[in-house]
Amino acid sequence: MSLLPKSSNVDLNQVFDTVIIGLGPAAYSAALYCGRYMLKTLVIGETPGGQLTEAGEVDDYLGLIGIQAQEMIRVFNSHIEKYNVPVILDSVESFKKEGDLYIVKTKRKGEVKTRTIIVAVGVKRRKLNVPGEDQFAGRGVSYCSVCDAPLFKNRIVAVVGGGDSALEGTELISRYATKVYLIHRRDQFKAQPFYVENVKAKPNVEFIFNSSVTEIKGDKIVKQITVKNLKSGETRQLDVNGIFIEIGFEPPVDFAKANSLETDKNGYIKVDEWTRTNLPGVFAAGDCTATWIGFRQITTATAQGAVAAHSAYTYLNEHKVR
């Protein structure tokens, strides 16, 4: 199986029942269900797998025990290929409604017409942007404590951040790791007090305030990090087996604004329980939505993708435009 989805010679001049924007787990799930509903579907995305490309081993998706992320993406590709759902590697710049149809404008392939849209563009994880971060992504560098904490049992790790996700992640990781360094740029946490108190009660957690990680080192996996005190300028080396970067996400604010999608105060797309947005016939799924913030998992994304496909199918039947 190829990592890249097969893209048959699909006629982009036809009218699709639905266009799925994105190529992460939510988009794959939506594509699978749209295929099973026999909708004329097109998937448009830039990177197969989305944030999965930054992961190593995945051990929190039911039935796929300890699967490597790249293999998981291949499995997802294979599944939608079974239902002949075409994929084009491109980015969507905007979409607008004209009559009963939406006109989706892509960066390279031009315009595509569709009756419904499923937005599954995901989010971007904020990075430290330090040497070694990209090199060791999936090999000791993690962006999801809930996903990867069990992989670091009886090891020494560091967590970077000061918000809810960092403190919640530290509490969970401390149950597995022998030692956890919690590194924060300031001397106070932004997290909710009960998270902070829970972590303070952990004997194997050491707080490192007013500090930042400036480099991640290792060979095949992470072995060491450089930590700089932002007040004194002094640096020190910490021997660790992994580092969890929990400094938040960048929601698709510009994309939502450009396409008149209503968002919450943080920039996530508002949806109801059936993934409906404020625009008729437009649905959203996965990390880009304002649903289940603070618990971003592959399984929650795929669940929303399936619901979005069902909602698109129902919408088409109700409006008798399929």
C-alpha positions as CSV (number, residue, x, y, z in Angstrom):
1,M,0.0,0.0,0.0
2,S,1.2,3.4,-0.9
3,L,1.4,6.3,1.6
4,L,-0.2,8.5,-1.0
5,P,-3.9,7.9,-1.9
6,K,-4.6,6.7,-5.4
7,S,-6.2,9.5,-7.4
8,S,-8.0,8.2,-10.4
9,N,-8.7,10.4,-13.4
10,V,-11.6,12.0,-11.7
11,D,-13.6,14.5,-13.7
12,L,-13.4,17.7,-11.7
13,N,-16.0,19.3,-14.0
14,Q,-18.8,17.1,-12.6
15,V,-21.0,18.1,-9.6
16,F,-20.1,16.2,-6.4
17,D,-22.5,15.3,-3.7
18,T,-19.8,16.3,-1.1
19,V,-16.3,17.7,-1.1
20,I,-14.2,16.8,2.0
21,I,-11.6,19.4,2.8
22,G,-8.6,17.9,4.7
23,L,-6.7,14.6,4.8
24,G,-6.4,13.7,8.4
25,P,-8.3,11.0,10.4
26,A,-11.6,13.0,10.4
27,A,-11.4,13.4,6.6
28,Y,-10.5,9.8,6.0
29,S,-13.5,8.7,8.2
30,A,-15.8,11.0,6.4
31,A,-14.6,9.7,3.1
32,L,-15.2,6.1,4.1
33,Y,-18.7,6.7,5.2
34,C,-19.5,8.9,2.2
35,G,-18.2,6.1,0.1
36,R,-20.5,3.6,1.9
37,Y,-23.4,5.9,1.4
38,M,-22.5,5.9,-2.3
39,L,-22.2,9.7,-2.4
40,K,-20.2,11.2,-5.3
41,T,-17.3,12.3,-3.1
42,L,-14.0,14.2,-3.6
43,V,-11.3,14.6,-0.9
44,I,-9.0,17.6,-1.2
45,G,-6.0,17.7,1.2
46,E,-2.3,18.6,1.3
47,T,-0.8,16.0,3.6
48,P,-2.0,12.4,3.9
49,G,-2.5,11.7,7.6
50,G,-2.4,15.3,8.8
51,Q,-0.9,15.4,12.3
52,L,-0.5,11.7,12.2
53,T,2.7,12.3,10.2
54,E,4.3,13.7,13.4
55,A,3.5,10.6,15.4
56,G,5.5,7.4,15.9
57,E,3.8,4.5,17.4
58,V,0.0,4.7,17.8
59,D,-1.4,2.5,20.6
60,D,-4.7,4.2,21.4
61,Y,-6.8,3.3,18.4
62,L,-9.0,0.2,19.1
63,G,-7.9,-2.8,17.2
64,L,-4.7,-1.5,15.7
65,I,-2.3,-2.4,18.5
66,G,1.0,-0.6,18.5
67,I,0.7,0.4,14.9
68,Q,3.2,2.8,13.4
69,A,1.6,6.1,12.3
70,Q,2.8,5.7,8.7
71,E,1.3,2.3,8.5
72,M,-1.9,3.6,9.9
73,I,-2.1,6.2,7.2
74,R,-1.6,3.4,4.6
75,V,-4.4,1.5,6.2
76,F,-6.7,4.5,6.0
77,N,-5.8,5.0,2.3
78,S,-6.5,1.4,1.5
79,H,-9.9,1.6,3.2
80,I,-11.2,4.5,1.2
81,E,-9.7,3.1,-2.0
82,K,-11.9,0.1,-1.5
83,Y,-14.9,2.5,-2.0
84,N,-13.2,4.3,-4.9
85,V,-13.2,7.7,-3.2
86,P,-10.9,10.0,-5.2
87,V,-8.3,12.2,-3.5
88,I,-6.4,15.1,-5.0
89,L,-3.4,16.6,-3.2
90,D,-4.2,20.3,-3.2
91,S,-5.3,23.0,-0.8
92,V,-8.6,24.8,-0.7
93,E,-8.4,28.5,-0.6
94,S,-12.1,29.3,-0.3
95,F,-15.7,28.3,-1.1
96,K,-18.8,30.2,-1.8
97,K,-22.5,29.4,-2.5
98,E,-24.0,29.9,-5.9
99,G,-27.6,28.8,-6.2
100,D,-27.9,25.3,-4.8
101,L,-24.2,24.6,-5.2
102,Y,-21.0,25.5,-3.5
103,I,-18.0,26.5,-5.6
104,V,-14.8,25.3,-4.0
105,K,-11.7,27.1,-5.2
106,T,-8.4,25.2,-4.9
107,K,-4.9,26.5,-5.2
108,R,-3.8,24.4,-8.2
109,K,-6.7,22.4,-9.7
110,G,-9.2,25.3,-10.1
111,E,-12.8,25.2,-9.1
112,V,-15.0,22.3,-8.1
113,K,-18.7,22.2,-7.7
114,T,-20.4,20.4,-4.9
115,R,-23.8,20.2,-3.1
116,T,-22.3,19.8,0.4
117,I,-19.0,20.3,2.1
118,I,-17.3,18.6,5.1
119,V,-14.5,20.8,6.6
120,A,-11.9,18.6,8.3
121,V,-8.8,20.9,8.1
122,G,-7.5,20.1,11.6
123,V,-5.3,22.4,13.6
124,K,-1.6,23.1,13.8
125,R,0.2,22.2,17.0
126,R,2.4,25.0,18.3
127,K,6.0,24.0,18.2
128,L,9.1,25.1,20.1
129,N,11.0,25.6,16.8
130,V,14.3,24.5,18.4
131,P,17.1,22.4,17.0
132,G,16.2,18.6,17.1
133,E,12.5,19.1,17.4
134,D,11.6,18.0,13.9
135,Q,14.4,15.5,13.8
136,F,13.1,13.5,16.8
137,A,9.3,13.9,16.1
138,G,7.8,10.5,16.9
139,R,11.1,9.4,18.3
140,G,10.9,10.9,21.7
141,V,9.2,14.2,20.8
142,S,5.5,14.0,21.4
143,Y,2.7,16.6,21.2
144,C,0.0,14.5,22.9
145,S,0.4,13.3,26.5
146,V,-2.9,11.3,26.4
147,C,-1.8,9.5,23.3
148,D,1.8,8.7,24.2
149,A,2.2,8.6,28.0
150,P,2.0,4.8,28.3
151,L,5.0,4.5,25.9
152,F,7.3,6.1,28.5
153,K,6.7,3.8,31.4
154,N,9.6,3.7,33.8
155,R,11.4,6.5,31.9
156,I,12.5,10.1,32.5
157,V,10.6,12.7,30.5
158,A,10.0,16.4,30.3
159,V,6.8,18.3,29.7
160,V,6.8,21.9,28.3
161,G,3.9,24.2,28.9
162,G,1.8,25.9,31.6
163,G,-1.8,25.5,30.5
164,D,-4.4,22.9,31.2
165,S,-3.1,20.4,28.6
166,A,0.4,20.6,30.0
167,L,-0.7,20.1,33.6
168,E,-3.2,17.4,32.8
169,G,-0.6,15.7,30.7
170,T,2.0,15.9,33.5
171,E,-0.4,14.3,36.0
172,L,-1.0,11.4,33.6
173,I,2.6,10.9,32.6
174,S,3.7,10.9,36.2
175,R,1.7,7.7,36.6
176,Y,4.0,6.0,34.1
177,A,7.3,7.8,34.2
178,T,9.8,7.6,37.0
179,K,10.6,11.3,36.8
180,V,8.9,14.2,35.1
181,Y,10.4,17.7,34.6
182,L,7.7,20.3,34.0
183,I,9.2,23.3,32.2
184,H,7.4,26.6,32.0
185,R,8.5,30.0,30.7
186,R,6.8,31.8,33.6
187,D,6.7,31.4,37.4
188,Q,3.0,30.8,37.5
189,F,0.8,28.4,35.6
190,K,-2.2,29.4,33.4
191,A,-3.9,26.0,34.1
192,Q,-6.9,25.6,36.3
193,P,-5.9,25.4,40.0
194,F,-7.1,21.8,40.6
195,Y,-4.7,20.7,37.8
196,V,-1.9,22.5,39.5
197,E,-2.6,21.1,42.9
198,N,-2.9,17.6,41.5
199,V,0.6,17.9,40.0
200,K,2.1,19.5,43.0
201,A,1.1,16.4,45.0
202,K,3.2,14.2,42.7
203,P,6.5,13.3,44.3
204,N,8.2,12.4,40.9
205,V,7.4,15.8,39.3
206,E,10.0,18.6,39.4
207,F,9.0,22.1,38.4
208,I,11.4,24.2,36.4
209,F,10.1,27.8,36.2
210,N,11.2,30.8,34.1
211,S,12.9,28.5,31.7
212,S,12.7,27.3,28.1
213,V,14.0,24.3,26.1
214,T,16.5,25.5,23.5
215,E,17.7,22.2,22.0
216,I,16.7,18.6,21.8
217,K,19.5,16.0,21.4
218,G,19.9,12.3,20.8
219,D,20.9,9.7,18.4
220,K,18.1,7.4,17.1
221,I,15.8,8.7,19.9
222,V,15.8,11.6,22.3
223,K,18.5,11.5,25.0
224,Q,18.9,15.0,26.3
225,I,17.5,18.5,26.3
226,T,19.1,21.9,26.9
227,V,17.2,24.2,29.3
228,K,17.8,27.9,29.6
229,N,16.9,30.0,32.6
230,L,15.3,33.1,31.1
231,K,16.3,35.3,34.1
232,S,19.9,34.3,34.6
233,G,20.7,33.1,31.1
234,E,22.3,30.0,32.5
235,T,21.8,26.7,30.7
236,R,21.9,23.1,31.9
237,Q,21.5,19.7,30.3
238,L,18.8,17.2,31.4
239,D,19.0,13.6,30.5
240,V,15.5,12.5,29.4
241,N,14.0,9.7,27.2
242,G,11.3,11.9,25.8
243,I,9.8,15.4,25.7
244,F,6.1,16.3,25.6
245,I,5.4,19.7,24.0
246,E,2.0,20.9,25.3
247,I,1.9,24.6,24.3
248,G,-1.4,24.7,22.5
249,F,-2.8,24.7,19.0
250,E,-3.4,27.2,16.2
251,P,-7.1,26.8,15.0
252,P,-8.0,27.6,11.4
253,V,-9.1,31.1,12.2
254,D,-8.2,32.6,8.8
255,F,-9.8,29.8,6.8
256,A,-13.0,30.0,8.9
257,K,-13.1,33.8,8.5
258,A,-12.5,33.7,4.7
259,N,-15.5,31.3,4.3
260,S,-17.9,32.9,6.8
261,L,-17.8,30.0,9.2
262,E,-18.8,30.9,12.7
263,T,-16.2,30.2,15.4
264,D,-15.9,30.3,19.1
265,K,-13.8,32.9,21.0
266,N,-10.7,30.8,20.4
267,G,-11.1,30.4,16.7
268,Y,-12.5,26.8,16.5
269,I,-15.5,26.2,14.1
270,K,-18.8,26.0,15.9
271,V,-20.8,22.9,15.2
272,D,-23.9,21.2,16.7
273,E,-24.1,17.6,17.8
274,W,-24.6,16.6,14.1
275,T,-21.5,18.6,13.0
276,R,-23.6,21.2,11.3
277,T,-22.1,24.6,10.9
278,N,-23.8,28.0,10.5
279,L,-23.8,27.4,6.7
280,P,-26.5,25.2,5.2
281,G,-25.0,22.0,3.8
282,V,-21.6,22.7,5.3
283,F,-20.4,20.4,8.1
284,A,-17.1,20.3,10.1
285,A,-15.3,17.5,11.9
286,G,-12.2,16.8,13.8
287,D,-9.8,19.0,15.7
288,C,-10.9,22.2,13.8
289,T,-14.2,22.2,15.6
290,A,-15.1,23.6,19.0
291,T,-16.2,20.1,20.2
292,W,-14.3,18.2,22.9
293,I,-11.6,20.8,23.3
294,G,-8.9,19.5,25.5
295,F,-9.3,15.9,24.3
296,R,-8.0,15.6,20.8
297,Q,-7.7,12.0,19.8
298,I,-7.7,10.0,16.5
299,T,-10.8,8.2,17.7
300,T,-12.7,11.5,18.4
301,A,-11.7,12.8,15.0
302,T,-12.9,9.7,13.2
303,A,-16.1,9.7,15.2
304,Q,-16.9,13.2,14.1
305,G,-15.9,12.4,10.5
306,A,-18.5,9.6,10.4
307,V,-21.2,11.8,11.9
308,A,-20.4,14.5,9.3
309,A,-20.8,12.0,6.5
310,H,-24.1,10.9,7.9
311,S,-25.3,14.5,8.2
312,A,-24.3,15.3,4.6
313,Y,-26.1,12.2,3.4
314,T,-29.2,13.2,5.4
315,Y,-29.1,16.7,4.1
316,L,-28.9,15.6,0.5
317,N,-31.9,13.3,1.0
318,E,-33.9,15.9,2.8
319,H,-33.4,18.4,0.1
320,K,-33.7,15.8,-2.6
321,V,-30.8,17.2,-4.5
322,R,-28.6,14.1,-4.7
